[in-house]
Amino acid sequence: MGKTRLRAGELVRVRCDILSPRFGWGAVSPGEVGSIVSVDGRLCRVSFEKDANWRGCLKELEHVMHEADRALEGVVDMYE
C-alpha cells in the first residue's frame, strides 16, 4: 500500500514505533484512536477521547481503518 496524505476527518493513532511523539503524549495513551481535526503543513490537531486538542506530526501517525470498512474489506477478500 502506498503512502497517502492524512486529512481532516480520518481516524489515526500514533505509530507503534514512535516512543516519544515530538509534542509529547499529553493525556493520550499509545494505541488510542482519534480523529484528525485540522492539518497545517506537516502538523495536525487530533481529537482523542482524553485530549480533544492533541498536537502532533503527521509522520508520527498512521491511518486506522473504521470498523465498518474493515468488515467490508474482509467480505470482498472472501470473493477474490
C-alpha positions, 0 to 999 in steps of 0.5 A: 500500500502506498503512502497517502496524505492524512486529512481532516476527518480520518481516524489515526493513532500514533505509530507503534514505533514512535516512543516519544511523539515530538509534542509529547503524549499529553493525556493520550495513551499509545494505541488510542484512536482519534480523529484528525481535526485540522492539518497545517503543513506537516502538523495536525490537531487530533481529537482523542477521547482524553485530549480533544486538542492533541498536537502532533506530526503527521509522520508520527501517525498512521491511518486506522481503518473504521470498523465498518470498512474493515468488515467490508474489506474482509467480505470482498477478500472472501470473493477474490 
